[in-house]
Amino acid sequence: MKKDTIIITGATRGLGRALSLKLARTHRTLVLVSRNEDLLTQLKRDLEKKGARVFIYPVDLTKTKEIAALVADIQLKTGGVNVVINNAGFGLFEYAAGTPREVTENMFQLNVLAMIEMNRLLIPQFIDRQGAAHIINIGSMAGKLATPKASSYAATKHAVVGYSNALRLELQTTNINVTTVNLGPVDTSFFETADESGHYQEEVKRIMLKPEVVAEKIARLIYKNKRELNLPGWMHIGSKLHGLSPRVLEFLMRGSFNRK
């Protein structure tokens, strides 16, 4: 059995936690990164019961200058990494004029710059190890199709998609696969920050993805040369149609676009 070592950022809640539980197995090492040390410690106990070897790092990834020390310590303690799932991120559903500058800055620090820095430091390790490696960047359907009251968030996720597309081309002759996972609304604590009113959650609760289902699909694509995973499929079709005729789709979908 391959002895994988997998980094998961934003590991203690929502999709990150679901991924941690799904990917835990005997002979596998999980490196979990999150700001909440108490939740990390409890999750570590749960995963070790499944046979996984677990390292936890209570780190604030918005402090991107500290990521180099983080990656160096992971390399020292694990002997090397095979997979990174850049899952950490947050959003805020607010009009552009009402979004505080500090929130936008933190959003870019976590959603984009931390991901870029993590990958920059891991790529040489992946290539040196020579075996199959995989970078999985968690994007959003907002990175394909922007909607009102999500301008800063959509900007970060467009950046994730654009960065991943360029990175994939750069690494196409190496042992590293690059996949972007673009998701519609997922039933997680993401909305505690993004939508404090609960209005959007109530509007879309019938179509929300379950984090366990998403985690299962991501687990299946590890080491596969898959460009993107787009969920749900009908939203992906909508983003394709928008690319072909944006004015028409924005007119037809104006009610749905303004649910926030």
KEKOL-147695 format. One line per field, with one value per residue (C-alpha): residue number from 1; x, z, y. Coordinates in nm, 3 decimals. Layout:
// KEKOL-147695
pos = NUM	... .
X = X	... .
Z = Z	... .
Y = Y	... .
END
This chain:
// KEKOL-147695
pos = 1	2	3	4	5	6	7	8	9	10	11	12	13	14	15	16	17	18	19	20	21	22	23	24	25	26	27	28	29	30	31	32	33	34	35	36	37	38	39	40	41	42	43	44	45	46	47	48	49	50	51	52	53	54	55	56	57	58	59	60	61	62	63	64	65	66	67	68	69	70	71	72	73	74	75	76	77	78	79	80	81	82	83	84	85	86	87	88	89	90	91	92	93	94	95	96	97	98	99	100	101	102	103	104	105	106	107	108	109	110	111	112	113	114	115	116	117	118	119	120	121	122	123	124	125	126	127	128	129	130	131	132	133	134	135	136	137	138	139	140	141	142	143	144	145	146	147	148	149	150	151	152	153	154	155	156	157	158	159	160	161	162	163	164	165	166	167	168	169	170	171	172	173	174	175	176	177	178	179	180	181	182	183	184	185	186	187	188	189	190	191	192	193	194	195	196	197	198	199	200	201	202	203	204	205	206	207	208	209	210	211	212	213	214	215	216	217	218	219	220	221	222	223	224	225	226	227	228	229	230	231	232	233	234	235	236	237	238	239	240	241	242	243	244	245	246	247	248	249	250	251	252	253	254	255	256	257	258	259	260 .
X = 0.000	0.131	0.232	0.077	0.140	-0.138	-0.160	-0.512	-0.554	-0.866	-0.890	-1.114	-1.447	-1.677	-1.515	-1.170	-1.296	-1.492	-1.177	-0.970	-1.213	-1.247	-0.874	-0.770	-0.650	-0.371	-0.029	-0.141	-0.003	-0.228	-0.089	-0.371	-0.348	-0.601	-0.609	-0.809	-0.573	-0.848	-1.040	-0.717	-0.629	-0.971	-0.963	-0.618	-0.755	-1.045	-0.820	-0.563	-0.841	-0.875	-0.507	-0.373	-0.051	-0.142	0.051	-0.131	-0.029	-0.234	-0.125	-0.285	-0.219	-0.296	0.055	0.210	0.567	0.530	0.440	0.805	0.878	0.560	0.655	1.011	0.887	0.642	0.924	1.146	0.882	0.717	1.004	0.807	0.458	0.267	-0.053	-0.167	-0.533	-0.552	-0.893	-0.861	-1.065	-1.356	-1.602	-1.835	-2.161	-2.167	-2.185	-1.850	-1.892	-1.983	-1.696	-1.426	-1.076	-0.938	-1.182	-1.083	-0.713	-0.756	-0.965	-0.688	-0.423	-0.600	-0.786	-0.509	-0.168	-0.145	-0.233	0.027	0.299	0.219	0.241	0.557	0.737	0.603	0.661	1.040	0.977	0.719	0.958	1.251	1.042	0.968	0.661	0.307	0.211	-0.102	-0.197	-0.570	-0.689	-1.040	-1.201	-1.567	-1.833	-1.794	-1.459	-1.643	-1.951	-1.957	-2.280	-2.382	-2.276	-1.973	-1.733	-1.427	-1.491	-1.546	-1.224	-1.027	-1.179	-1.123	-0.761	-0.756	-0.885	-0.646	-0.345	-0.429	-0.467	-0.125	0.035	-0.106	0.063	0.391	0.393	0.256	0.592	0.647	0.507	0.260	-0.112	-0.304	-0.681	-0.920	-1.235	-1.511	-1.810	-2.153	-2.299	-2.184	-2.359	-2.077	-1.989	-1.861	-2.192	-2.151	-1.910	-2.027	-2.399	-2.464	-2.830	-2.889	-3.098	-2.887	-2.860	-3.236	-3.274	-3.037	-3.069	-3.243	-2.945	-2.662	-2.394	-2.310	-1.942	-1.915	-2.025	-1.777	-1.499	-1.573	-1.544	-1.218	-1.073	-1.143	-0.953	-0.625	-0.333	-0.564	-0.484	-0.814	-0.827	-1.133	-1.407	-1.716	-2.012	-2.303	-2.294	-2.585	-2.403	-2.103	-2.328	-2.455	-2.100	-2.032	-2.345	-2.243	-1.914	-2.101	-2.371	-2.323	-2.588	-2.859	-2.780	-2.751	-3.094	-3.255	-3.094	-3.119	-3.356	-3.121	-2.817	-2.973	-3.060	-2.796 .
Z = 0.000	-0.088	0.222	0.134	0.323	0.270	0.387	0.444	0.529	0.701	0.841	1.145	0.999	0.707	0.400	0.562	0.847	0.609	0.399	0.706	0.816	0.465	0.396	0.732	0.700	0.810	0.656	0.566	0.722	0.751	0.818	0.941	0.946	1.115	1.358	1.624	1.834	2.046	1.742	1.584	1.895	1.908	1.536	1.572	1.833	1.607	1.307	1.497	1.588	1.213	1.193	1.047	1.153	1.225	1.268	1.365	1.313	1.474	1.228	1.098	0.725	0.667	0.807	0.484	0.597	0.850	0.588	0.500	0.858	0.857	0.539	0.660	0.984	0.796	0.570	0.871	1.064	0.780	0.537	0.253	0.120	-0.172	-0.178	-0.065	-0.046	-0.018	0.143	0.391	0.301	0.391	0.228	0.305	0.126	0.109	-0.159	-0.283	-0.129	0.206	0.227	0.467	0.322	0.603	0.518	0.150	0.243	0.480	0.220	-0.039	0.216	0.307	-0.010	-0.256	-0.119	0.139	-0.129	-0.369	-0.104	0.013	-0.342	-0.420	-0.131	-0.191	-0.567	-0.541	-0.280	-0.501	-0.796	-0.586	-0.456	-0.818	-0.733	-0.808	-0.645	-0.651	-0.581	-0.518	-0.489	-0.355	-0.563	-0.603	-0.866	-0.776	-0.952	-1.269	-1.241	-1.016	-0.857	-0.657	-0.292	-0.345	-0.535	-0.313	-0.262	-0.634	-0.707	-0.481	-0.639	-0.993	-0.883	-0.763	-1.100	-1.303	-1.090	-1.108	-1.486	-1.528	-1.272	-1.450	-1.774	-1.597	-1.439	-1.726	-1.792	-1.422	-1.184	-1.035	-1.114	-1.052	-0.994	-0.912	-0.719	-0.789	-0.560	-0.528	-0.178	0.066	0.398	0.626	0.880	0.593	0.605	0.970	0.845	0.488	0.564	0.925	0.849	0.738	0.446	0.169	0.348	0.376	0.007	-0.115	0.151	-0.093	-0.331	-0.078	-0.126	0.166	0.268	0.304	-0.058	-0.182	0.026	-0.131	-0.482	-0.401	-0.247	-0.569	-0.787	-0.592	-0.826	-1.129	-1.406	-1.372	-1.462	-1.258	-1.039	-1.071	-0.838	-0.883	-1.254	-1.345	-1.201	-1.415	-1.722	-1.619	-1.602	-1.951	-2.087	-1.920	-2.106	-2.434	-2.371	-2.045	-2.101	-2.180	-1.884	-1.641	-1.756	-1.730	-1.395	-1.230	-0.964	-0.866	-0.880	-0.621	-0.361	-0.124 .
Y = 0.000	0.345	0.541	0.874	1.194	1.447	1.808	1.942	2.309	2.433	2.082	2.115	2.222	2.156	2.008	2.000	1.785	1.560	1.515	1.435	1.165	1.025	1.009	0.862	0.506	0.274	0.355	0.707	1.025	1.328	1.674	1.895	2.274	2.500	2.792	2.606	2.394	2.237	2.115	1.990	1.791	1.624	1.549	1.396	1.154	1.057	0.996	0.794	0.553	0.489	0.395	0.719	0.885	1.245	1.569	1.887	2.249	2.529	2.798	3.116	3.090	3.458	3.511	3.390	3.461	3.177	2.915	2.849	2.740	2.531	2.345	2.292	2.135	1.913	1.793	1.723	1.527	1.334	1.285	1.441	1.508	1.352	1.557	1.900	1.998	2.376	2.400	2.689	2.993	3.218	3.454	3.741	3.811	4.188	4.454	4.581	4.926	4.771	4.522	4.648	4.675	4.457	4.177	4.182	4.178	3.882	3.701	3.733	3.639	3.314	3.215	3.303	3.401	3.121	2.867	3.009	3.013	2.659	2.528	2.726	2.562	2.210	2.184	2.127	1.856	1.688	1.682	1.555	1.265	1.163	0.955	1.068	1.397	1.606	1.967	2.010	2.369	2.420	2.690	2.777	2.816	3.184	3.157	3.061	3.279	3.586	3.707	4.018	4.055	3.835	4.061	4.017	3.646	3.590	3.778	3.542	3.234	3.364	3.401	3.039	2.917	3.134	3.042	2.671	2.680	2.839	2.605	2.301	2.408	2.476	2.129	1.922	1.752	1.668	1.407	1.658	1.671	1.993	1.987	2.269	2.178	2.430	2.399	2.549	2.595	2.327	2.265	2.382	2.650	2.867	3.050	3.149	3.415	3.462	3.492	3.589	3.662	3.303	3.433	3.280	2.946	2.931	3.016	2.744	2.475	2.238	2.239	2.242	1.980	1.752	1.781	1.403	1.355	1.614	1.457	1.118	1.260	1.440	1.124	0.936	1.183	1.184	1.101	1.117	1.363	1.548	1.915	2.015	1.877	2.096	2.040	2.046	1.971	2.196	2.498	2.413	2.407	2.751	2.885	2.750	2.917	3.241	3.229	3.198	3.459	3.650	3.918	3.666	3.442	3.734	3.854	3.511	3.429	3.770	3.636	3.354	3.582	3.812	3.551	3.684 .
END
